[in-house]
Amino acid sequence: ERSRFLQRWNALSMAALVFVAVVTPVEIAMVKPEFDVFFFVCCAIDLIFLIDLVLQFFIMYPKQMDYGYAMEHQHSVIVVNYLKTWFTIDFVSVIPFDMLSMVSQSEQGKTMKAVKIIRLLRLLKLARVLRASRVIRRMEISSSISYGRMDLLKFFAIL
């Protein structure tokens, strides 16, 4: 719950989420897929989210109790909860649509419609932004910041 590693991982995840939220729409609209530095940076970001997907099977989550919140520590319960809640969104968001886009453009004979469909599928990377609520919730539980201040921070983060 107060792990230094988890705090650093949350900071890295938030930085990756900001990158995805800013860069993905521009990338899909204006950047032609090529094997360049930008492609490998995007692959590194994809790797961060893939590692995060695996870590979520082991990270405790806050569970509502009669007296407040308690951290769920039973591994089997953590796994079942993750599979029921965030796993589908996380899994779809780590599918390497960039690679599929590169393959579809390199093969001759592909229709323009197929290329457009793959470009639209790349927008699913934006589903990663939904993870921000999970990270913010962990920060709320582990910090001593009041809920009013946290709501104010969320408001400015959304702007």
Order of alpha helices (4+ residues) and beta strands (2+ residues): alpha-alpha-beta-beta-alpha-alpha-alpha-alpha-alpha-alpha
